[in-house]
Amino acid sequence: MHDDEIILDALERALGHRFDDRQLLKDALTHSSFANERPEVARCDNDRLEFMGDAVLQWVVSDLIWEIFPEASAGEMTRRRADLVCEDGLAEVAEAVGLGQGLRLGRGEERSGGRGKPRLLASAFEACIAAVYIDAGGDAVVHVCRRHFTQRLQSNAPGARDYKTRLQERLQQQGETTPRYRLVDVSGPDHARVFEVAVMFGDAAWGAARGRSKLEAEQSAAEIALGKLDAADAMGERGADNGAGDGAGDGAGDGAGDEASEAHSSMTER
């Protein structure tokens, strides 16, 4: 058996679905870089399947949350779903399945470590979900999603990746202003947009990030801002322990502010 077929066999077992039309699985694993370089063996890339898979996942995961958490509020349900279907959450599932070994990548993506990139893994997993749906329908895709998401839903605390809420609550506790999110840039074709967003509070930008949606970019920017706040707090605590008192804390705040101001300036120049 050819090595590619062995890999596809393994992925079907890991996903929990045997394809009637295996070409759909190949399409789901095909990055645009491979399709551009090898059009004679790739009938398409996985962009369209990724688009459909995103919608199917939203539906199926919402149904699972409704079933598993009958007492959850709408807000909690939203946070649980966001944690599961964000880029990091889907990349974790893709890694567990071993999806990276089956990705069809162009030479550049291969050299740059594309098989381990969360964005490529998450996109390919969404495409695989769409491929299952097209191949065998709703019951089959619900079976696959139950297999890969039920335990994660039951073991994850809601909102673990809801960095926007965590940032807002932290700033409120510190008496700071509410964070604001500014769209800096939109790039990419219509079917594969990339959004860049900056999070602002006070007079500075504290984090900037890209994502496949504005919400995803906002969450990543909020995560960066939380990291900077943690670093500033840690510096202040170390200074206090060393007897530096207010001076260390002021230095930490100034350093974080300077870094944020520089980030803001660089984005403004763009």
C-alpha positions as CSV (number, residue, x, y, z in Angstrom):
1,M,0.0,0.0,0.0
2,H,1.2,3.5,-0.9
3,D,2.4,5.6,2.1
4,D,-0.3,8.3,1.3
5,E,-3.0,5.6,1.6
6,I,-1.6,4.3,4.9
7,I,-1.7,7.9,6.3
8,L,-5.3,8.3,5.0
9,D,-6.3,5.0,6.6
10,A,-4.8,6.1,9.9
11,L,-6.6,9.5,9.8
12,E,-10.0,7.9,9.0
13,R,-9.6,5.7,12.1
14,A,-8.5,8.6,14.2
15,L,-11.4,10.8,13.0
16,G,-13.9,8.0,13.4
17,H,-15.3,8.0,9.9
18,R,-14.6,5.8,6.8
19,F,-15.1,7.8,3.7
20,D,-17.1,6.5,0.8
21,D,-15.5,9.2,-1.3
22,R,-11.9,9.4,0.0
23,Q,-11.1,12.3,-2.4
24,L,-13.1,14.5,-0.1
25,L,-10.6,13.7,2.7
26,K,-7.7,14.5,0.3
27,D,-9.3,17.8,-0.6
28,A,-9.7,18.7,3.1
29,L,-6.0,18.1,3.7
30,T,-4.9,20.2,0.6
31,H,-3.4,23.6,1.4
32,S,-3.6,26.3,-1.2
33,S,0.2,26.2,-1.6
34,F,0.1,22.5,-2.7
35,A,-2.9,23.1,-5.0
36,N,-1.0,26.0,-6.7
37,E,2.2,23.9,-7.1
38,R,0.7,20.6,-8.0
39,P,-2.6,21.3,-9.9
40,E,-2.2,18.0,-11.8
41,V,-2.8,16.0,-8.6
42,A,-4.9,18.4,-6.5
43,R,-8.4,19.2,-7.9
44,C,-8.8,22.0,-5.3
45,D,-7.6,23.4,-2.0
46,N,-9.5,23.2,1.2
47,D,-10.7,26.7,1.5
48,R,-14.4,26.0,0.5
49,L,-14.5,23.0,2.8
50,E,-13.1,25.1,5.6
51,F,-15.9,27.6,5.1
52,M,-18.6,24.9,5.3
53,G,-16.9,23.1,8.2
54,D,-16.9,26.3,10.3
55,A,-20.7,26.5,10.0
56,V,-21.2,22.8,10.6
57,L,-19.0,22.9,13.8
58,Q,-20.9,25.9,15.1
59,W,-24.2,23.9,14.7
60,V,-23.0,20.6,16.1
61,V,-21.0,21.9,19.0
62,S,-23.9,24.2,20.0
63,D,-26.2,21.1,20.0
64,L,-23.7,19.2,22.2
65,I,-23.5,22.1,24.7
66,W,-27.3,22.3,24.8
67,E,-27.5,18.6,25.6
68,I,-24.6,18.3,28.1
69,F,-25.3,21.5,30.0
70,P,-29.1,21.9,30.3
71,E,-28.8,24.5,33.1
72,A,-26.2,26.7,31.3
73,S,-27.0,30.3,30.5
74,A,-26.7,31.6,27.0
75,G,-23.5,33.4,28.0
76,E,-21.9,30.3,29.4
77,M,-22.9,28.3,26.3
78,T,-21.3,31.0,24.1
79,R,-18.1,30.9,26.1
80,R,-17.9,27.1,26.0
81,R,-18.4,27.0,22.2
82,A,-15.8,29.8,21.7
83,D,-13.2,27.8,23.6
84,L,-13.8,24.7,21.6
85,V,-14.0,26.1,18.0
86,C,-11.3,28.8,18.3
87,E,-8.1,28.2,16.4
88,D,-6.2,26.9,19.4
89,G,-9.0,24.6,20.4
90,L,-9.4,23.1,16.9
91,A,-5.6,22.8,16.5
92,E,-5.4,20.7,19.7
93,V,-8.0,18.3,18.3
94,A,-6.2,18.2,14.9
95,E,-2.9,17.4,16.7
96,A,-4.6,14.6,18.7
97,V,-5.9,13.1,15.5
98,G,-2.5,13.4,13.8
99,L,-3.8,15.6,11.0
100,G,-0.5,17.3,10.5
101,Q,1.1,14.2,8.9
102,G,-1.6,14.1,6.3
103,L,-1.5,17.8,5.2
104,R,-0.7,18.3,1.6
105,L,1.6,21.4,1.6
106,G,3.7,23.3,-0.9
107,R,7.4,23.4,-0.6
108,G,7.5,26.7,1.2
109,E,4.9,25.7,3.8
110,E,6.7,22.4,4.3
111,R,10.0,24.1,5.0
112,S,8.5,26.6,7.3
113,G,7.0,23.9,9.6
114,G,3.5,24.1,8.2
115,R,2.5,20.7,9.6
116,G,2.7,22.1,13.1
117,K,1.1,25.5,12.5
118,P,-2.1,26.0,14.5
119,R,-3.8,28.0,11.8
120,L,-3.2,25.3,9.1
121,L,-4.2,22.5,11.5
122,A,-7.4,24.2,12.6
123,S,-8.4,25.0,9.0
124,A,-7.8,21.5,7.9
125,F,-9.9,20.1,10.8
126,E,-12.8,22.3,9.8
127,A,-12.4,21.1,6.3
128,C,-12.4,17.5,7.4
129,I,-15.7,18.1,9.3
130,A,-17.2,19.5,6.2
131,A,-15.9,16.5,4.2
132,V,-17.6,14.1,6.6
133,Y,-20.8,16.0,6.3
134,I,-20.8,16.0,2.5
135,D,-19.7,12.3,2.5
136,A,-22.3,10.9,4.9
137,G,-24.6,13.6,6.3
138,G,-25.6,15.0,9.6
139,D,-25.6,11.8,11.7
140,A,-22.0,11.0,10.7
141,V,-20.7,14.4,11.5
142,V,-22.5,14.4,14.9
143,H,-20.8,11.1,15.7
144,V,-17.3,12.5,14.8
145,C,-17.9,15.6,16.8
146,R,-19.1,13.7,19.8
147,R,-16.0,11.5,19.7
148,H,-13.7,14.5,19.7
149,F,-15.5,17.2,21.7
150,T,-17.6,15.6,24.4
151,Q,-14.7,14.9,26.9
152,R,-13.2,18.4,26.2
153,L,-16.6,20.0,26.9
154,Q,-17.0,18.1,30.2
155,S,-13.5,18.8,31.4
156,N,-12.9,22.4,30.4
157,A,-14.0,25.3,32.5
158,P,-16.2,27.7,30.5
159,G,-14.4,30.7,29.3
160,A,-10.8,29.4,29.8
161,R,-10.0,31.0,26.4
162,D,-12.3,33.9,26.8
163,Y,-9.5,36.4,27.1
164,K,-11.7,39.4,26.3
165,T,-14.0,38.8,29.4
166,R,-11.0,38.1,31.6
167,L,-9.3,41.4,30.5
168,Q,-12.4,43.5,31.0
169,E,-13.0,42.0,34.5
170,R,-9.4,42.6,35.5
171,L,-9.4,46.2,34.3
172,Q,-12.6,46.8,36.1
173,Q,-11.2,45.4,39.3
174,Q,-8.2,47.8,39.0
175,G,-10.4,50.8,38.3
176,E,-9.2,51.1,34.7
177,T,-11.2,52.1,31.6
178,T,-13.0,49.5,29.5
179,P,-10.8,48.0,26.8
180,R,-11.5,49.1,23.2
181,Y,-10.8,47.0,20.1
182,R,-9.7,48.7,16.9
183,L,-9.6,47.1,13.5
184,V,-6.1,47.8,12.1
185,D,-6.1,45.8,8.8
186,V,-8.0,43.3,6.7
187,S,-6.2,41.2,4.2
188,G,-6.6,38.0,2.1
189,P,-9.2,36.9,-0.4
190,D,-12.9,37.1,0.4
191,H,-13.1,33.4,1.4
192,A,-10.0,33.5,3.6
193,R,-9.9,36.9,5.3
194,V,-7.3,37.7,8.0
195,F,-8.2,40.4,10.5
196,E,-5.7,42.4,12.6
197,V,-7.1,44.0,15.7
198,A,-5.5,46.1,18.5
199,V,-6.8,46.4,22.0
200,M,-6.6,49.8,23.6
201,F,-7.1,51.0,27.1
202,G,-5.8,54.2,28.6
203,D,-4.0,56.0,25.8
204,A,-2.1,53.1,24.5
205,A,-2.4,49.9,22.5
206,W,-1.6,46.9,24.7
207,G,-1.8,44.1,22.2
208,A,-2.3,43.5,18.5
209,A,-3.1,40.2,16.8
210,R,-4.4,38.5,13.7
211,G,-7.2,36.0,13.3
212,R,-9.6,34.4,10.8
213,S,-12.4,36.6,12.3
214,K,-12.5,39.8,14.2
215,L,-13.6,38.0,17.3
216,E,-10.6,35.6,17.1
217,A,-8.2,38.5,16.6
218,E,-9.7,40.4,19.5
219,Q,-9.4,37.3,21.8
220,S,-5.7,36.9,20.8
221,A,-5.0,40.7,21.3
222,A,-6.7,40.5,24.7
223,E,-4.5,37.5,25.6
224,I,-1.4,39.5,24.7
225,A,-2.6,42.4,26.9
226,L,-3.2,40.1,29.8
227,G,0.4,38.7,29.4
228,K,1.8,42.3,29.5
229,L,-0.3,43.1,32.6
230,D,0.9,39.9,34.3
231,A,4.5,40.8,33.5
232,A,4.1,44.3,34.9
233,D,2.5,43.0,38.1
234,A,5.3,40.4,38.5
235,M,7.9,43.1,38.1
236,G,6.1,45.2,40.7
237,E,5.9,42.3,43.2
238,R,9.6,41.5,42.8
239,G,10.5,45.1,43.4
240,A,8.5,45.1,46.5
241,D,10.1,41.9,47.8
242,N,13.6,43.5,47.2
243,G,12.6,46.6,49.1
244,A,12.4,48.8,46.1
245,G,8.9,49.8,46.9
246,D,7.1,52.1,44.6
247,G,10.1,52.6,42.4
248,A,9.9,49.0,41.0
249,G,6.2,49.3,40.5
250,D,6.6,52.6,38.6
251,G,9.3,51.1,36.5
252,A,7.2,48.1,35.6
253,G,4.2,50.4,34.7
254,D,6.4,52.7,32.6
255,G,8.0,49.8,30.8
256,A,4.7,48.2,29.9
257,G,3.4,51.6,28.9
258,D,6.4,52.3,26.7
259,E,6.1,48.9,25.0
260,A,2.4,49.5,24.4
261,S,3.0,53.0,23.1
262,E,5.7,51.7,20.6
263,A,3.2,49.0,19.4
264,H,0.6,51.7,19.0
265,S,3.0,53.9,17.0
266,S,4.0,51.1,14.7
267,M,0.4,50.3,14.0
268,T,-0.5,53.9,13.4
269,E,2.4,54.2,10.9
270,R,0.9,51.2,8.9
